[in-house]
Amino acid sequence: MGLNFSLYIHIPFCNSFCDYCDFYSVMTEKDRVKKNQIDVFLDSLIADINCQIDFFNVGEIKTVYIGGGTPSALGERITVLLDALKKLPGFSPEEFTVEANPESAAEEFLCVCKEGGVNRLSMGVQTFHEPSRKAVNRIGDSVLLEKRLALAKRFFPDSLSVDLITGLPYQDEKTVLLDIKRLLAFEPDHVSLYSLTVENDTPLEKKIKAKEIILPQNDFSDLLWLSCRDALEDAGFCHYEISNFAKDGKVCRHNIRYWLMEGWIGAGPAASGTVINEENGTAKRLTYPPDIDAYNASPSIKNAVCEELDKNVLMKESLLMGYRYCKGPDKFLFKKRFGRGVEECIPQTLDKWKNKDIMLFLNSFLSDAFDELD
């Protein structure tokens, strides 16, 4: 009998590049993608997935998440991938998510996703505020956003997730709360609320260094995020992970598997998977180089970079990921995997942090926990 895994698929195509993003992708517009490259990529991706299913003895895929990049940039061609996934042995994931951006989440794309077995859509809204969108080169306007959110809600009435970002240029408390108000009109079931992070070597970082853009101060940015958090909680959303909020029963099961450090495989350039050896509490992390041409030339797990996670590293990662989640690490799985319970590993840290909000101050908590482990 095979093992159960989740499956992450990275689609490395975007219609445009947002200035803050450091995820790997290549441009699809203006003929910047080589002729037939998408078709070649889909063939390579499907071959890779089938290879990994056999290599890791996958008996069941619990959840699927197609991210990127921008999966909706594939348009109706995503059918090729969805049809191939249906043919995998015993393929019937309890949750099957596809990410979409409004500019490419047309009715035809949503229709083929629904017919292809997708049962959850994640829409990248980020903000309705036009000056903020333009400042970070986010394409599409608020009129298009509302049109595509209404369409997405029609196709996925009980499983629509959206992303928002606070701390963007030109945001203040009024604009971010208006974002929440406009968003809630479409009754999403799940909201991912991120505070803007300036990643190294991104266009945003360069614009900040050149003083072309000024971001809100950290304290003010934190206030914006907290104001949105409060508004979502007032609207009936549960804050169940550092950046994630859900209506009752609508948590993202795929991401929970990450936070509990359950096994997953990753396919596509820049994708990463973690395969755990439950018997000795170690793991292998396999990551493909962010290079679509190399991936298309040889989509083999042999070309992934393999990182060995010993018991100490895996234990720290289990704490790091587990305490992102409101329930903390899975205590039964943790003890089975490492031979000791969480309370036995970091008793002093847990005592110091009892009655405190670990999710809001996770870095400080982890610093104490890792010092105790060492």
WOPE-V806471 format. One record per pair of residues at least 6 apart in sequence whose C-alpha atoms are under 7 Angstrom apart, sorted by the first residue. I is the first residue (numbers start at 1). J is the second residue. Records with the same first field share a line. If there is no record, write none. Layout:
I=J ; J
This chain:
1=59
2=57 ; 58 ; 59 ; 60
3=57 ; 58 ; 59 ; 60
4=58 ; 59 ; 60 ; 61 ; 62
5=58 ; 60 ; 61 ; 62 ; 263 ; 264 ; 265
6=61 ; 62 ; 63 ; 64 ; 254 ; 263 ; 264 ; 265
7=61 ; 63 ; 64 ; 65 ; 264 ; 265 ; 266
8=64 ; 65 ; 66 ; 265 ; 266 ; 267
9=65 ; 66 ; 67 ; 266 ; 267 ; 268 ; 271
10=66 ; 67 ; 68 ; 267 ; 268 ; 269 ; 271
11=67 ; 68 ; 69 ; 70 ; 71 ; 268
12=24 ; 25 ; 26 ; 68 ; 69 ; 269
13=25 ; 26 ; 27 ; 28 ; 69 ; 70 ; 73
14=25 ; 26 ; 27 ; 28 ; 69 ; 70 ; 73
15=27 ; 28 ; 29 ; 73
16=27
18=136 ; 137 ; 138
19=136 ; 137 ; 202 ; 203 ; 204
20=136 ; 198 ; 199 ; 202 ; 203 ; 204
21=202
22=199 ; 202
23=69
24=69 ; 270 ; 290
25=69
27=33
40=296
41=296
42=81
44=296 ; 299
45=267 ; 268 ; 299
46=81 ; 84
48=267 ; 299 ; 300
49=267
52=301
60=90 ; 91
61=91 ; 93
62=93 ; 94
63=93 ; 94 ; 95 ; 96 ; 254
64=93 ; 95 ; 96 ; 97 ; 254
65=96 ; 97 ; 98 ; 254
66=97 ; 98 ; 99
67=98 ; 99
70=99 ; 100 ; 101
71=98 ; 99 ; 100
72=99 ; 100 ; 101 ; 104 ; 105 ; 109
73=104
75=109
76=108 ; 109 ; 112
79=112 ; 116
82=116
83=116
95=119 ; 120 ; 253
96=118 ; 119 ; 120
97=118 ; 119 ; 120 ; 121 ; 122
98=118 ; 120 ; 121 ; 122
99=121 ; 122 ; 123
100=122 ; 123 ; 124
101=123 ; 124
102=123 ; 124 ; 144 ; 145 ; 148
103=140
105=148
110=155
119=159
120=156 ; 159 ; 160
121=156 ; 159 ; 160 ; 161
122=160 ; 161 ; 162
123=161 ; 162 ; 163
124=162 ; 163
125=145 ; 162 ; 163 ; 164
126=163 ; 164 ; 165
127=133 ; 164 ; 165 ; 179
128=142 ; 179
129=175
130=141
131=170
132=168 ; 169 ; 170 ; 171
135=169
136=204
149=186
150=186
153=160 ; 186
158=189
159=189
160=188 ; 189 ; 190
161=188 ; 189 ; 190 ; 191
162=188 ; 190 ; 191 ; 192
163=191 ; 192 ; 193
164=192 ; 193 ; 194
165=193 ; 194 ; 195 ; 196
166=176 ; 194 ; 195 ; 196 ; 221 ; 224 ; 225
167=195 ; 196 ; 215 ; 216 ; 221 ; 224
168=196 ; 215
169=214 ; 215 ; 216
172=224
173=224
176=224 ; 228
177=228
180=228
189=246 ; 247 ; 250
190=245 ; 246 ; 247 ; 250 ; 251
191=244 ; 245 ; 246
192=243 ; 244 ; 245
193=243 ; 244
194=243
195=225
198=204 ; 205
199=205
207=213
208=214
236=247
237=245 ; 246 ; 247
238=245 ; 246 ; 247
239=245 ; 246
240=325 ; 326
241=324 ; 325 ; 326
242=324 ; 325 ; 359
259=321 ; 322 ; 324 ; 325
260=318 ; 321 ; 322 ; 329 ; 330
261=318
263=274 ; 275 ; 276
264=273 ; 274 ; 275
265=272 ; 273 ; 274
266=272 ; 273
269=288 ; 289 ; 290 ; 291 ; 292 ; 295
270=287 ; 288 ; 289 ; 290
271=287 ; 288
272=285 ; 286 ; 287 ; 288
273=285 ; 286 ; 287
274=283 ; 284 ; 285 ; 286
275=283 ; 284 ; 285
276=282 ; 283 ; 284
277=283
278=337
279=337
280=337
281=311 ; 337 ; 338
282=309 ; 310 ; 311 ; 314
283=308 ; 309 ; 310 ; 314
284=306 ; 307 ; 308 ; 309
285=306 ; 307 ; 308
286=304 ; 305 ; 306 ; 307
287=304 ; 305 ; 306
288=303 ; 304 ; 305
289=304
318=329
319=329
320=366
322=328 ; 329
323=329 ; 359
324=359
331=341 ; 342
334=341 ; 342
335=341
345=373
346=369 ; 372 ; 373
349=368 ; 369
358=365
